[in-house]
Amino acid sequence: MADNRRGARGLQRRLPGAAAALLLVVTLAPVAGAEPSTKDKLEAAEAAFERLTDEIGSQQAVLQRIMLETAQVAEELERAEGRYEQITEELRNTTLELHAAQDEFQELRAELEERAREAYITGPGNELEFLLGATSLADLSVRVEYMNALSETDADLATAVQNLKNDLAAEKAGQADLQAAAAKALSKVEAQKATLDAKFAEQQQVLDDLAAKKARAAELVKDLKKKYKKELAALTGVRFYANGVFKVCPVDPPRAVYDGFGAPRYGGGYHPHAGNDIIAPQGTPIRATFDGVARTSTNSLGGYAVYVYGEYGYTYNAHLMQPGVTGTVNAGDIVGYVGSTGNSSTPHNHFEWHPNVIPTGWPVSPYGYDVIGSAVNPWPLLSQVC
């Protein structure tokens, strides 16, 4: 009984405290559930926007790193494709030489067989009668020389046939080696293409994440000041550069840009590569690098192409998926889309720069070229905007 009384007295002491706590909760409940003020909302939106800006900056750095890695893969792909083109050209020439040698071999063998038949028909007696039929010592000397020359001709003919036969065997072996080398080079090209596609997918993943963050930033900016709207435009628009000839990269990401000016090319006969290839997925937008006038063209080597003529010269974009635009364009305007028309197996923009005045002392490419005809290596300018 004593324990029950102590428990009752303890409960009585706790009840006033519990009631007071409940009263406090009821009193504060409307405050805790109150809607944030407009000022609070703006401050939260500003903080979120700043956080997104930092994240976008970090992702841009990641994207740049991946793009550099992609460029290295693309450069390796160009070397592999160049080697494959070279071997294919050598194989084509060797095949032509082999066919010509086979034709010559057949002609020489037929001639040798005809001489053998003649020798068999005439026999050694006829040769002796020919010598005994000389009317003088001088005539005999001439007839002996003729017979010796005829024998020597037959020997030379037989030797030529044997030598040509040996050459044919060597050329066939060389052709087999070239075919094996071509298969190996083609395998390397396919492997590099697969690696390049993986890098493009990696770029696209970052680009998708950036697009989501930029879309969220755009939602936040609806309620913010003009200052943030300007910052949003800088985040989401095409990047323009105030200095230099090119104001914008000619191809949107994902892309691979590298310096392949002067690299050996064999399509249509050997020639040095007069531009930089910007590899990108089929259909990627191609933009005017400066204000000017666009003109389209088509040819068997470059496929669909577009020229953009500006204040300091013109650019040439080739292998477009479809014809570009014509007329007046501003820097950043879309003038076409990446394709692989013409002499091309990989979607890319073959980009050339033709200035009005050829510069002196221009940086040379890894292949030792700075100028090819009227084309100047565009890499020093592209590297600033891509």
Long-range contacts (C-beta under 8 A, 24 or more apart in sequence): 41-223, 42-223, 42-224, 45-220, 45-223, 45-224, 46-224, 46-228, 48-216, 48-220, 49-217, 49-220, 49-221, 49-224, 49-228, 49-231, 52-213, 52-216, 52-217, 52-220, 53-217, 53-231, 53-235, 55-213, 56-210, 56-213, 56-214, 56-217, 56-235, 59-206, 59-209, 59-210, 59-213, 60-210, 62-206, 63-203, 63-206, 63-207, 63-210, 63-253, 66-199, 66-202, 66-203, 66-206, 67-203, 67-253, 67-254, 67-255, 67-256, 67-257, 69-199, 70-196, 70-199, 70-200, 70-202, 70-203, 70-254, 70-255, 70-256, 71-256, 71-257, 71-258, 72-258, 73-192, 73-195, 73-196, 73-199, 73-256, 74-196, 74-256, 74-257, 74-258, 74-277, 74-279, 75-258, 75-260, 76-192, 77-189, 77-192, 77-193, 77-196, 77-279, 77-346, 78-258, 78-260, 78-263, 78-277, 79-263, 80-185, 80-188, 80-189, 80-192, 81-189, 81-345, 81-346, 82-263, 82-264, 82-265, 82-266, 83-185, 83-188, 84-182, 84-185, 84-186, 84-188, 84-189, 85-265, 85-266, 85-267, 86-264, 86-266, 87-178, 87-181, 87-182, 87-185, 88-182, 88-266, 89-266, 89-270, 90-178, 91-175, 91-178, 91-179, 91-182, 94-171, 94-174, 94-175, 94-178, 95-175, 97-171, 98-168, 98-171, 98-172, 98-175, 101-164, 101-167, 101-168, 101-171, 102-168, 104-164, 105-161, 105-164, 105-165, 105-168, 108-157, 108-160, 108-161, 108-164, 109-161, 111-157, 112-154, 112-157, 112-158, 112-161, 115-154, 115-157, 119-154, 193-346, 196-256, 196-279, 199-254, 199-256, 200-254, 200-256, 200-280, 200-281, 203-253, 203-254, 203-255, 204-254, 207-253, 207-254, 238-287, 238-332, 239-385, 240-331, 240-332, 241-384, 241-385, 243-384, 244-381, 244-384, 244-385, 245-289, 245-290, 245-310, 245-312, 245-313, 245-353, 245-355, 245-381, 246-289, 246-290, 246-381, 246-382, 246-384, 246-385, 247-289, 247-290, 247-331, 247-332, 247-385, 248-287, 248-288, 248-289, 248-331, 248-332, 248-385, 249-287, 249-289, 249-382, 249-385, 249-386, 250-278, 250-286, 250-287, 250-288, 250-289, 250-315, 250-317, 250-349, 250-351, 250-382, 250-386, 251-278, 251-280, 251-284, 251-285, 251-286, 251-287, 251-338, 251-349, 251-351, 251-386, 252-280, 252-284, 252-285, 252-287, 253-280, 254-280, 254-281, 254-284, 255-279, 255-280, 255-284, 255-386, 256-280, 257-382, 257-383, 257-386, 259-365, 259-366, 259-377, 259-379, 259-383, 260-365, 260-367, 261-365, 261-367, 261-369, 261-370, 261-372, 261-377, 261-378, 261-379, 262-365, 262-367, 262-368, 262-369, 262-372, 262-377, 263-367, 264-367, 267-301, 267-343, 268-300, 268-301, 268-343, 272-367, 272-369, 272-372, 273-367, 274-352, 274-372, 274-373, 274-375, 275-316, 275-318, 275-350, 275-351, 275-352, 275-353, 275-375, 275-378, 276-351, 276-377, 276-378, 276-379, 276-382, 277-348, 277-349, 277-350, 277-351, 278-338, 278-348, 278-349, 278-351, 278-382, 278-386, 279-346, 279-347, 279-348, 280-338, 280-347, 280-348, 280-349, 281-338, 281-347, 282-321, 282-337, 282-338, 282-339, 282-340, 282-347, 283-321, 283-337, 283-338, 283-339, 284-337, 284-338, 284-347, 285-334, 285-336, 285-337, 285-338, 286-317, 286-320, 286-324, 286-334, 286-335, 286-336, 286-337, 286-338, 286-349, 287-331, 287-332, 287-333, 287-334, 287-335, 288-329, 288-330, 288-331, 288-332, 288-333, 288-335, 289-315, 289-331, 289-385, 290-331, 291-329, 291-330, 291-331, 292-328, 292-329, 293-327, 293-328, 293-329, 294-324, 294-325, 294-326, 294-327, 294-328, 294-329, 294-335, 295-326, 296-323, 296-324, 296-325, 296-326, 298-323, 299-342, 300-342, 300-343, 301-342, 301-343, 302-341, 302-342, 302-343, 302-350, 303-339, 303-340, 303-341, 303-342, 303-343, 303-344, 304-336, 304-339, 304-341, 304-342, 305-342, 306-335, 306-336, 308-335, 312-355, 312-356, 313-353, 313-354, 313-355, 313-356, 314-354, 315-351, 315-352, 315-353, 315-354, 315-378, 316-350, 316-351, 316-352, 316-354, 316-375, 317-349, 317-350, 317-351, 318-342, 318-349, 318-350, 318-352, 319-344, 319-347, 319-348, 319-349, 319-350, 320-349, 321-347, 351-378, 351-382, 352-378, 353-377, 353-378, 353-381
